[in-house]
Amino acid sequence: MKGLEKFEPELYYHIVNHAVGNENLFRTDDNYRYFLKRYADHLPSVCSTLAYCLMPNHIHFLIKTHSEEILVKHQKYKTDFHKLIM
């Protein structure tokens, strides 16, 4: 990830992802719903989402990672916060 060394506990991050070229990430309303469902299935265990914007060809998220005390209890934690959050 450009400009990011490692995710750390209790910090804010602006996450951006963009489609390749002129492609779209989302083509129908169902694509948006599916993405948000998958996001909701995984991310709340490692971070809080403060804001997001889904556009046809890119996404923005403002998140705050959970505290170290919460993250070390995560079932997939293996001594590396960055790998857990990624």
N, CA, C and O atoms as a printed pandas DataFrame, in Angstrom:
     atom_number atom_name residue_name chain_id  residue_number  x_coord  y_coord  z_coord
0              1         N          MET        A               1    0.832   -1.176    0.000
1              2        CA          MET        A               1    0.000    0.000    0.000
2              3         C          MET        A               1    0.879    1.243    0.000
3              4         O          MET        A               1    1.776    1.383    0.832
4              5         N          LYS        A               2    0.625    2.098   -0.894
5              6        CA          LYS        A               2    1.412    3.303   -1.063
6              7         C          LYS        A               2    1.274    4.228    0.156
7              8         O          LYS        A               2    0.164    4.586    0.549
8              9         N          GLY        A               3    2.399    4.604    0.738
9             10        CA          GLY        A               3    2.411    5.565    1.823
10            11         C          GLY        A               3    2.065    5.003    3.199
11            12         O          GLY        A               3    2.030    5.756    4.172
12            13         N          LEU        A               4    1.811    3.711    3.304
13            14        CA          LEU        A               4    1.441    3.137    4.582
14            15         C          LEU        A               4    2.463    2.092    4.986
15            16         O          LEU        A               4    2.744    1.152    4.242
16            17         N          GLU        A               5    3.014    2.272    6.178
17            18        CA          GLU        A               5    3.956    1.266    6.667
18            19         C          GLU        A               5    3.205    0.096    7.268
19            20         O          GLU        A               5    3.365   -1.036    6.810
20            21         N          LYS        A               6    2.389    0.341    8.283
21            22        CA          LYS        A               6    1.620   -0.719    8.933
22            23         C          LYS        A               6    0.394   -0.134    9.615
23            24         O          LYS        A               6    0.435    0.974   10.149
24            25         N          PHE        A               7   -0.699   -0.894    9.591
25            26        CA          PHE        A               7   -1.856   -0.526   10.391
26            27         C          PHE        A               7   -1.511   -0.723   11.858
27            28         O          PHE        A               7   -0.822   -1.679   12.212
28            29         N          GLU        A               8   -1.981    0.169   12.704
29            30        CA          GLU        A               8   -1.748    0.091   14.141
30            31         C          GLU        A               8   -3.074    0.269   14.872
31            32         O          GLU        A               8   -4.015    0.832   14.312
32            33         N          PRO        A               9   -3.164   -0.206   16.122
33            34        CA          PRO        A               9   -4.387   -0.041   16.911
34            35         C          PRO        A               9   -4.688    1.424   17.211
35            36         O          PRO        A               9   -3.785    2.252   17.337
36            37         N          GLU        A              10   -5.956    1.714   17.321
37            38        CA          GLU        A              10   -6.485    3.016   17.743
38            39         C          GLU        A              10   -6.018    4.204   16.912
39            40         O          GLU        A              10   -5.764    5.281   17.451
40            41         N          LEU        A              11   -5.906    4.011   15.612
41            42        CA          LEU        A              11   -5.561    5.115   14.719
42            43         C          LEU        A              11   -6.615    5.253   13.630
43            44         O          LEU        A              11   -7.339    4.306   13.322
44            45         N          TYR        A              12   -6.689    6.443   13.055
45            46        CA          TYR        A              12   -7.625    6.723   11.974
46            47         C          TYR        A              12   -6.927    6.508   10.634
47            48         O          TYR        A              12   -5.746    6.818   10.477
48            49         N          TYR        A              13   -7.680    5.970    9.668
49            50        CA          TYR        A              13   -7.136    5.748    8.323
50            51         C          TYR        A              13   -8.169    6.125    7.266
51            52         O          TYR        A              13   -9.358    5.840    7.405
52            53         N          HIS        A              14   -7.692    6.764    6.222
53            54        CA          HIS        A              14   -8.505    7.026    5.038
54            55         C          HIS        A              14   -8.080    5.990    4.002
55            56         O          HIS        A              14   -6.946    5.992    3.523
56            57         N          ILE        A              15   -9.011    5.115    3.672
57            58        CA          ILE        A              15   -8.717    4.029    2.737
58            59         C          ILE        A              15   -9.404    4.321    1.416
59            60         O          ILE        A              15  -10.599    4.615    1.375
60            61         N          VAL        A              16   -8.637    4.236    0.337
61            62        CA          VAL        A              16   -9.153    4.505   -1.001
62            63         C          VAL        A              16   -8.778    3.342   -1.902
63            64         O          VAL        A              16   -7.674    2.802   -1.820
64            65         N          ASN        A              17   -9.707    2.968   -2.757
65            66        CA          ASN        A              17   -9.402    1.966   -3.771
66            67         C          ASN        A              17  -10.088    2.394   -5.056
67            68         O          ASN        A              17  -11.205    2.910   -5.025
68            69         N          HIS        A              18   -9.427    2.184   -6.178
69            70        CA          HIS        A              18   -9.921    2.641   -7.473
70            71         C          HIS        A              18   -9.854    1.492   -8.462
71            72         O          HIS        A              18   -8.927    0.683   -8.439
72            73         N          ALA        A              19  -10.842    1.437   -9.322
73            74        CA          ALA        A              19  -10.852    0.421  -10.373
74            75         C          ALA        A              19   -9.721    0.686  -11.364
75            76         O          ALA        A              19   -9.183    1.791  -11.428
76            77         N          VAL        A              20   -9.374   -0.324  -12.120
77            78        CA          VAL        A              20   -8.328   -0.204  -13.131
78            79         C          VAL        A              20   -8.905    0.469  -14.372
79            80         O          VAL        A              20   -9.970    0.087  -14.858
80            81         N          GLY        A              21   -8.198    1.466  -14.876
81            82        CA          GLY        A              21   -8.605    2.133  -16.110
82            83         C          GLY        A              21   -9.995    2.712  -16.028
83            84         O          GLY        A              21  -10.335    3.395  -15.062
84            85         N          ASN        A              22  -10.807    2.439  -17.044
85            86        CA          ASN        A              22  -12.172    2.965  -17.107
86            87         C          ASN        A              22  -13.214    1.990  -16.568
87            88         O          ASN        A              22  -14.415    2.211  -16.720
88            89         N          GLU        A              23  -12.754    0.914  -15.940
89            90        CA          GLU        A              23  -13.673   -0.082  -15.393
90            91         C          GLU        A              23  -14.419    0.483  -14.177
91            92         O          GLU        A              23  -13.974    1.447  -13.554
92            93         N          ASN        A              24  -15.539   -0.125  -13.860
93            94        CA          ASN        A              24  -16.291    0.222  -12.659
94            95         C          ASN        A              24  -16.218   -0.912  -11.651
95            96         O          ASN        A              24  -16.199   -2.086  -12.020
96            97         N          LEU        A              25  -16.177   -0.551  -10.381
97            98        CA          LEU        A              25  -16.253   -1.538   -9.312
98            99         C          LEU        A              25  -17.693   -2.002   -9.122
99           100         O          LEU        A              25  -17.947   -3.168   -8.819
100          101         N          PHE        A              26  -18.627   -1.079   -9.302
101          102        CA          PHE        A              26  -20.042   -1.344   -9.086
102          103         C          PHE        A              26  -20.818   -1.022  -10.360
103          104         O          PHE        A              26  -20.734    0.086  -10.889
104          105         N          ARG        A              27  -21.567   -1.998  -10.840
105          106        CA          ARG        A              27  -22.339   -1.799  -12.074
106          107         C          ARG        A              27  -23.829   -1.717  -11.820
107          108         O          ARG        A              27  -24.568   -1.121  -12.603
108          109         N          THR        A              28  -24.279   -2.330  -10.703
109          110        CA          THR        A              28  -25.706   -2.313  -10.368
110          111         C          THR        A              28  -25.858   -2.036   -8.876
111          112         O          THR        A              28  -24.887   -2.099   -8.122
112          113         N          ASP        A              29  -27.076   -1.729   -8.462
113          114        CA          ASP        A              29  -27.347   -1.518   -7.038
114          115         C          ASP        A              29  -27.034   -2.773   -6.230
115          116         O          ASP        A              29  -26.596   -2.685   -5.083
116          117         N          ASP        A              30  -27.258   -3.945   -6.832
117          118        CA          ASP        A              30  -26.952   -5.198   -6.132
118          119         C          ASP        A              30  -25.465   -5.320   -5.822
119          120         O          ASP        A              30  -25.094   -5.886   -4.793
120          121         N          ASN        A              31  -24.607   -4.797   -6.698
121          122        CA          ASN        A              31  -23.161   -4.816   -6.437
122          123         C          ASN        A              31  -22.819   -4.019   -5.184
123          124         O          ASN        A              31  -21.995   -4.458   -4.381
124          125         N          TYR        A              32  -23.444   -2.846   -5.003
125          126        CA          TYR        A              32  -23.220   -2.027   -3.812
126          127         C          TYR        A              32  -23.683   -2.777   -2.560
127          128         O          TYR        A              32  -22.963   -2.838   -1.564
128          129         N          ARG        A              33  -24.883   -3.341   -2.619
129          130        CA          ARG        A              33  -25.429   -4.071   -1.467
130          131         C          ARG        A              33  -24.549   -5.261   -1.095
131          132         O          ARG        A              33  -24.276   -5.490    0.083
132          133         N          TYR        A              34  -24.109   -6.014   -2.094
133          134        CA          TYR        A              34  -23.249   -7.167   -1.839
134          135         C          TYR        A              34  -21.946   -6.729   -1.167
135          136         O          TYR        A              34  -21.515   -7.342   -0.190
136          137         N          PHE        A              35  -21.324   -5.681   -1.684
137          138        CA          PHE        A              35  -20.076   -5.187   -1.107
138          139         C          PHE        A              35  -20.280   -4.765    0.349
139          140         O          PHE        A              35  -19.483   -5.124    1.216
140          141         N          LEU        A              36  -21.335   -4.010    0.618
141          142        CA          LEU        A              36  -21.576   -3.537    1.981
142          143         C          LEU        A              36  -21.879   -4.694    2.933
143          144         O          LEU        A              36  -21.493   -4.646    4.101
144          145         N          LYS        A              37  -22.556   -5.719    2.456
145          146        CA          LYS        A              37  -22.816   -6.889    3.301
146          147         C          LYS        A              37  -21.507   -7.583    3.659
147          148         O          LYS        A              37  -21.274   -7.912    4.822
148          149         N          ARG        A              38  -20.663   -7.804    2.673
149          150        CA          ARG        A              38  -19.372   -8.454    2.932
150          151         C          ARG        A              38  -18.514   -7.593    3.862
151          152         O          ARG        A              38  -17.853   -8.115    4.760
152          153         N          TYR        A              39  -18.525   -6.285    3.647
153          154        CA          TYR        A              39  -17.792   -5.353    4.502
154          155         C          TYR        A              39  -18.286   -5.490    5.948
155          156         O          TYR        A              39  -17.486   -5.585    6.878
156          157         N          ALA        A              40  -19.608   -5.499    6.124
157          158        CA          ALA        A              40  -20.201   -5.596    7.461
158          159         C          ALA        A              40  -19.923   -6.949    8.117
159          160         O          ALA        A              40  -19.917   -7.049    9.344
160          161         N          ASP        A              41  -19.694   -7.980    7.323
161          162        CA          ASP        A              41  -19.384   -9.304    7.876
162          163         C          ASP        A              41  -17.976   -9.372    8.466
163          164         O          ASP        A              41  -17.723  -10.182    9.358
164          165         N          HIS        A              42  -17.067   -8.543    7.986
165          166        CA          HIS        A              42  -15.658   -8.691    8.362
166          167         C          HIS        A              42  -15.053   -7.513    9.124
167          168         O          HIS        A              42  -14.341   -7.728   10.105
168          169         N          LEU        A              43  -15.311   -6.299    8.710
169          170        CA          LEU        A              43  -14.569   -5.167    9.262
170          171         C          LEU        A              43  -14.932   -4.737   10.675
171          172         O          LEU        A              43  -14.042   -4.281   11.392
172          173         N          PRO        A              44  -16.182   -4.850   11.127
173          174        CA          PRO        A              44  -16.483   -4.379   12.491
174          175         C          PRO        A              44  -15.680   -5.075   13.587
175          176         O          PRO        A              44  -15.565   -4.545   14.692
176          177         N          SER        A              45  -15.132   -6.234   13.306
177          178        CA          SER        A              45  -14.336   -6.918   14.326
178          179         C          SER        A              45  -12.947   -6.301   14.493
179          180         O          SER        A              45  -12.278   -6.560   15.494
180          181         N          VAL        A              46  -12.503   -5.489   13.531
181          182        CA          VAL        A              46  -11.168   -4.886   13.636
182          183         C          VAL        A              46  -11.181   -3.350   13.622
183          184         O          VAL        A              46  -10.187   -2.721   13.985
184          185         N          CYS        A              47  -12.300   -2.749   13.206
185          186        CA          CYS        A              47  -12.333   -1.288   13.140
186          187         C          CYS        A              47  -13.760   -0.766   13.187
187          188         O          CYS        A              47  -14.724   -1.505   12.988
188          189         N          SER        A              48  -13.864    0.521   13.456
189          190        CA          SER        A              48  -15.137    1.237   13.364
190          191         C          SER        A              48  -15.111    2.048   12.080
191          192         O          SER        A              48  -14.087    2.634   11.731
192          193         N          THR        A              49  -16.218    2.082   11.390
193          194        CA          THR        A              49  -16.322    2.882   10.168
194          195         C          THR        A              49  -16.991    4.199   10.530
195          196         O          THR        A              49  -18.120    4.219   11.021
196          197         N          LEU        A              50  -16.291    5.293   10.286
197          198        CA          LEU        A              50  -16.820    6.615   10.609
198          199         C          LEU        A              50  -17.542    7.232    9.419
199          200         O          LEU        A              50  -18.522    7.956    9.597
200          201         N          ALA        A              51  -17.070    6.954    8.211
201          202        CA          ALA        A              51  -17.706    7.467    7.003
202          203         C          ALA        A              51  -17.246    6.627    5.822
203          204         O          ALA        A              51  -16.165    6.038    5.835
204          205         N          TYR        A              52  -18.093    6.588    4.805
205          206        CA          TYR        A              52  -17.692    5.912    3.573
206          207         C          TYR        A              52  -18.420    6.529    2.392
207          208         O          TYR        A              52  -19.468    7.156    2.542
208          209         N          CYS        A              53  -17.845    6.337    1.228
209          210        CA          CYS        A              53  -18.448    6.793   -0.016
210          211         C          CYS        A              53  -18.124    5.748   -1.077
211          212         O          CYS        A              53  -16.960    5.477   -1.371
212          213         N          LEU        A              54  -19.181    5.168   -1.645
213          214        CA          LEU        A              54  -19.006    4.192   -2.719
214          215         C          LEU        A              54  -19.431    4.857   -4.014
215          216         O          LEU        A              54  -20.572    5.297   -4.157
216          217         N          MET        A              55  -18.516    4.924   -4.939
217          218        CA          MET        A              55  -18.798    5.509   -6.249
218          219         C          MET        A              55  -18.593    4.404   -7.282
219          220         O          MET        A              55  -17.940    3.404   -6.984
220          221         N          PRO        A              56  -19.131    4.560   -8.480
221          222        CA          PRO        A              56  -19.025    3.463   -9.452
222          223         C          PRO        A              56  -17.608    2.955   -9.670
223          224         O          PRO        A              56  -17.406    1.751   -9.830
224          225         N          ASN        A              57  -16.618    3.854   -9.679
225          226        CA          ASN        A              57  -15.260    3.408   -9.994
226          227         C          ASN        A              57  -14.265    3.510   -8.849
227          228         O          ASN        A              57  -13.094    3.177   -9.032
228          229         N          HIS        A              58  -14.695    3.962   -7.671
229          230        CA          HIS        A              58  -13.785    3.977   -6.525
230          231         C          HIS        A              58  -14.542    4.067   -5.208
231          232         O          HIS        A              58  -15.735    4.370   -5.175
232          233         N          ILE        A              59  -13.819    3.797   -4.119
233          234        CA          ILE        A              59  -14.405    3.818   -2.781
234          235         C          ILE        A              59  -13.505    4.599   -1.826
235          236         O          ILE        A              59  -12.292    4.685   -2.016
236          237         N          HIS        A              60  -14.126    5.157   -0.804
237          238        CA          HIS        A              60  -13.416    5.834    0.285
238          239         C          HIS        A              60  -13.992    5.326    1.593
239          240         O          HIS        A              60  -15.207    5.185    1.728
240          241         N          PHE        A              61  -13.124    5.051    2.556
241          242        CA          PHE        A              61  -13.547    4.706    3.909
242          243         C          PHE        A              61  -12.712    5.496    4.895
243          244         O          PHE        A              61  -11.503    5.647    4.718
244          245         N          LEU        A              62  -13.358    6.000    5.931
245          246        CA          LEU        A              62  -12.657    6.579    7.068
246          247         C          LEU        A              62  -12.918    5.628    8.226
247          248         O          LEU        A              62  -14.055    5.467    8.669
248          249         N          ILE        A              63  -11.852    5.001    8.710
249          250        CA          ILE        A              63  -11.998    4.015    9.779
250          251         C          ILE        A              63  -11.118    4.389   10.963
251          252         O          ILE        A              63  -10.175    5.172   10.847
252          253         N          LYS        A              64  -11.460    3.802   12.104
253          254        CA          LYS        A              64  -10.582    3.871   13.275
254          255         C          LYS        A              64  -10.405    2.438   13.749
255          256         O          LYS        A              64  -11.380    1.752   14.056
256          257         N          THR        A              65   -9.173    1.995   13.805
257          258        CA          THR        A              65   -8.908    0.628   14.256
258          259         C          THR        A              65   -9.196    0.521   15.749
259          260         O          THR        A              65   -9.038    1.484   16.499
260          261         N          HIS        A              66   -9.621   -0.669   16.162
261          262        CA          HIS        A              66   -9.933   -0.911   17.568
262          263         C          HIS        A              66   -8.663   -0.892   18.416
263          264         O          HIS        A              66   -7.545   -0.894   17.900
264          265         N          SER        A              67   -8.866   -0.873   19.703
265          266        CA          SER        A              67   -7.737   -0.842   20.638
266          267         C          SER        A              67   -6.963   -2.158   20.608
267          268         O          SER        A              67   -7.457   -3.189   20.151
268          269         N          GLU        A              68   -5.763   -2.084   21.101
269          270        CA          GLU        A              68   -4.906   -3.280   21.180
270          271         C          GLU        A              68   -5.580   -4.367   22.018
271          272         O          GLU        A              68   -5.504   -5.548   21.677
272          273         N          GLU        A              69   -6.243   -3.974   23.117
273          274        CA          GLU        A              69   -6.911   -4.935   23.993
274          275         C          GLU        A              69   -7.988   -5.729   23.246
275          276         O          GLU        A              69   -8.164   -6.922   23.495
276          277         N          ILE        A              70   -8.700   -5.077   22.343
277          278        CA          ILE        A              70   -9.742   -5.759   21.561
278          279         C          ILE        A              70   -9.113   -6.614   20.468
279          280         O          ILE        A              70   -9.524   -7.755   20.260
280          281         N          LEU        A              71   -8.130   -6.077   19.775
281          282        CA          LEU        A              71   -7.540   -6.790   18.638
282          283         C          LEU        A              71   -6.801   -8.065   19.052
283          284         O          LEU        A              71   -6.837   -9.054   18.320
284          285         N          VAL        A              72   -6.138   -8.062   20.196
285          286        CA          VAL        A              72   -5.404   -9.273   20.603
286          287         C          VAL        A              72   -6.357  -10.424   20.948
287          288         O          VAL        A              72   -5.942  -11.582   20.965
288          289         N          LYS        A              73   -7.614  -10.117   21.218
289          290        CA          LYS        A              73   -8.614  -11.151   21.511
290          291         C          LYS        A              73   -9.278  -11.705   20.250
291          292         O          LYS        A              73  -10.026  -12.681   20.317
292          293         N          HIS        A              74   -9.005  -11.086   19.106
293          294        CA          HIS        A              74   -9.614  -11.526   17.842
294          295         C          HIS        A              74   -9.157  -12.942   17.518
295          296         O          HIS        A              74   -7.982  -13.268   17.688
296          297         N          GLN        A              75  -10.064  -13.775   17.059
297          298        CA          GLN        A              75   -9.746  -15.184   16.786
298          299         C          GLN        A              75   -8.659  -15.375   15.739
299          300         O          GLN        A              75   -7.996  -16.412   15.731
300          301         N          LYS        A              76   -8.459  -14.403   14.857
301          302        CA          LYS        A              76   -7.445  -14.548   13.807
302          303         C          LYS        A              76   -6.150  -13.797   14.118
303          304         O          LYS        A              76   -5.247  -13.752   13.283
304          305         N          TYR        A              77   -6.054  -13.219   15.293
305          306        CA          TYR        A              77   -4.844  -12.473   15.651
306          307         C          TYR        A              77   -3.675  -13.424   15.866
307          308         O          TYR        A              77   -3.782  -14.411   16.594
308          309         N          LYS        A              78   -2.534  -13.100   15.205
309          310        CA          LYS        A              78   -1.316  -13.919   15.337
310          311         C          LYS        A              78   -0.098  -13.018   15.491
311          312         O          LYS        A              78    0.850  -13.126   14.713
312          313         N          THR        A              79   -0.110  -12.155   16.454
313          314        CA          THR        A              79    0.998  -11.266   16.823
314          315         C          THR        A              79    1.268  -10.119   15.855
315          316         O          THR        A              79    2.260   -9.411   16.030
316          317         N          ASP        A              80    0.423   -9.903   14.837
317          318        CA          ASP        A              80    0.661   -8.819   13.887
318          319         C          ASP        A              80   -0.646   -8.097   13.594
319          320         O          ASP        A              80   -1.508   -8.623   12.890
320          321         N          PHE        A              81   -0.792   -6.882   14.140
321          322        CA          PHE        A              81   -2.011   -6.110   13.929
322          323         C          PHE        A              81   -2.239   -5.812   12.459
323          324         O          PHE        A              81   -3.369   -5.884   11.975
324          325         N          HIS        A              82   -1.176   -5.477   11.751
325          326        CA          HIS        A              82   -1.284   -5.125   10.336
326          327         C          HIS        A              82   -1.908   -6.267    9.531
327          328         O          HIS        A              82   -2.825   -6.040    8.743
328          329         N          LYS        A              83   -1.426   -7.463    9.721
329          330        CA          LYS        A              83   -1.964   -8.619    8.982
330          331         C          LYS        A              83   -3.416   -8.888    9.353
331          332         O          LYS        A              83   -4.215   -9.258    8.492
332          333         N          LEU        A              84   -3.761   -8.708   10.601
333          334        CA          LEU        A              84   -5.139   -8.913   11.039
334          335         C          LEU        A              84   -6.069   -7.909   10.361
335          336         O          LEU        A              84   -7.130   -8.282    9.861
336          337         N          ILE        A              85   -5.679   -6.661   10.344
337          338        CA          ILE        A              85   -6.537   -5.617    9.767
338          339         C          ILE        A              85   -6.598   -5.723    8.253
339          340         O          ILE        A              85   -7.642   -5.482    7.647
340          341         N          MET        A              86   -5.474   -6.086    7.644
341          342        CA          MET        A              86   -5.474   -6.252    6.179
342          343         C          MET        A              86   -6.416   -7.369    5.788
343          344         O          MET        A              86   -6.560   -7.668    4.603
